[in-house]
Amino acid sequence: MSHATSSAKGEILIAAIRSAELVAFLHESQGGETRSVIVESARPPVSAPSRPGGKATSPREMLPPPAAALRKQRASKINDFAQVAMAEIGQALKRLGLDGLARRNDLAGAYVVEATAAQIRELAATPGVQAIRLNRRHRNIRKSDTPGPRAWSPKA
């Protein structure tokens, strides 16, 4: 196996890196070459709510409680956890000089940033990081692929 798994820090690195292509980049990169990556923050595991009292006898009893009730029960714990993880990643990005280039996505709990192999390794060792993935462009969007102004105007 690679030298990255030989130390405890290396194991954290491999655990956070979620792409064979990204691992290869980390091993082969020689300098200032960068990759666009998605740095996902750690999130607490979420389980389905359990129903007290055993088996449900009617379909209505089988339904979960209203979403608002679930949000009240778990929202503060999850939000606090997510905010701490995002803050840790933000501090690491600032320390690496990437804070001005990073794009924060609170809904996804992630940052998107262009980083060198050394910077990606440092980010992977940050406690608030759950995963680092390549930010892939699936295809280029050509101007001919998008509708023109006439497509949006009301038809007479």
C-alpha positions in Angstrom: 0.0 0.0 0.0 1.1 3.6 -0.4 3.2 5.5 2.1 0.2 7.7 3.0 -1.2 4.9 5.2 1.9 4.3 7.2 1.2 6.8 9.9 -1.9 7.8 11.9 -2.0 11.2 10.1 -1.8 9.3 6.8 -4.7 7.1 7.8 -6.8 10.2 8.4 -5.7 11.5 5.0 -6.8 8.3 3.2 -10.1 8.2 5.1 -10.9 11.8 4.0 -9.9 11.4 0.4 -12.7 9.8 -1.6 -11.3 9.4 -5.1 -8.6 7.2 -6.5 -7.9 10.0 -9.0 -7.3 12.5 -6.2 -5.1 10.0 -4.3 -3.0 9.6 -7.4 -2.8 13.4 -7.8 -1.6 13.7 -4.2 1.2 11.1 -4.7 2.3 12.4 -8.2 2.1 16.1 -7.8 5.4 17.9 -7.8 4.6 21.5 -7.0 2.1 24.2 -7.8 -0.4 22.2 -9.8 -3.9 22.6 -8.4 -7.2 20.7 -8.4 -10.7 22.0 -7.7 -12.0 20.0 -4.7 -15.1 19.8 -2.6 -14.3 19.7 1.1 -17.2 18.2 3.0 -17.7 19.0 6.7 -18.2 16.3 9.2 -21.9 15.7 10.0 -23.4 13.6 12.9 -25.0 10.4 11.9 -28.8 10.7 11.7 -31.1 7.8 12.4 -34.8 7.3 11.8 -36.9 8.1 14.8 -38.1 5.1 16.8 -41.8 4.6 17.7 -42.6 4.0 21.3 -44.9 1.2 22.2 -44.0 -1.5 19.7 -46.2 -2.4 16.7 -48.4 0.1 15.0 -52.0 -1.0 14.5 -53.3 1.7 12.1 -51.6 3.3 9.0 -51.8 6.7 10.8 -49.7 5.3 13.7 -47.1 4.1 11.2 -46.4 7.6 10.0 -43.5 9.5 11.5 -44.1 12.5 13.7 -44.5 15.8 11.9 -41.3 17.2 10.5 -41.5 20.3 12.6 -41.4 18.2 15.8 -38.4 16.3 14.5 -36.6 19.5 13.6 -37.1 20.9 17.0 -35.7 17.8 18.6 -32.6 17.5 16.5 -32.0 20.9 14.8 -29.9 22.5 17.5 -27.6 19.5 18.0 -27.0 19.0 14.3 -26.6 22.8 13.5 -24.1 23.2 16.4 -22.1 20.2 15.1 -22.1 21.5 11.5 -21.2 25.0 12.5 -18.2 23.8 14.5 -17.0 21.6 11.6 -17.5 24.4 9.0 -15.6 26.9 11.3 -12.7 24.4 11.7 -12.5 24.1 7.9 -12.8 27.9 7.5 -9.8 28.3 9.9 -7.7 25.8 8.0 -8.5 27.5 4.7 -7.5 30.8 6.2 -4.3 29.4 7.6 -3.5 28.0 4.1 -4.3 31.3 2.4 -7.3 29.8 0.5 -10.1 31.6 2.3 -10.5 34.3 -0.4 -10.8 31.6 -3.1 -13.1 29.2 -1.3 -16.8 29.1 -2.0 -18.9 28.2 1.1 -22.1 26.1 0.6 -23.9 26.0 4.0 -26.7 23.9 2.6 -24.3 21.1 1.5 -22.0 21.7 4.5 -19.0 22.0 2.2 -16.4 24.3 0.6 -15.2 24.3 -3.0 -11.7 25.4 -3.5 -8.7 25.2 -5.9 -5.8 23.7 -3.9 -2.4 22.2 -4.3 -1.6 18.6 -3.2 0.1 19.9 0.0 -2.9 22.1 0.8 -5.3 19.2 0.2 -3.2 17.0 2.5 -3.4 19.7 5.2 -7.1 20.0 4.7 -7.6 16.2 5.0 -6.0 16.3 8.4 -8.4 18.9 9.7 -10.7 17.5 12.3 -13.9 19.0 10.8 -13.4 17.4 7.4 -15.4 14.3 6.6 -14.5 13.9 2.9 -12.6 15.6 0.1 -13.7 14.8 -3.4 -12.7 16.1 -6.8 -15.0 18.8 -8.1 -15.7 17.3 -11.5 -17.0 19.1 -14.6 -19.2 16.6 -16.4 -19.3 18.4 -19.6 -18.7 21.9 -21.0 -21.9 23.9 -21.6 -21.9 25.4 -25.0 -23.8 28.5 -25.8 -26.0 26.5 -28.2 -27.1 24.3 -25.3 -28.8 27.1 -23.5 -32.1 28.6 -24.7 -32.0 32.1 -26.1 -34.1 35.1 -24.9 -36.9 34.1 -27.2 -37.5 30.8 -25.4 -38.4 32.7 -22.2 -40.7 35.3 -23.8 -44.5 34.7 -23.6 -45.9 33.2 -26.8 -48.6 35.2 -28.6 
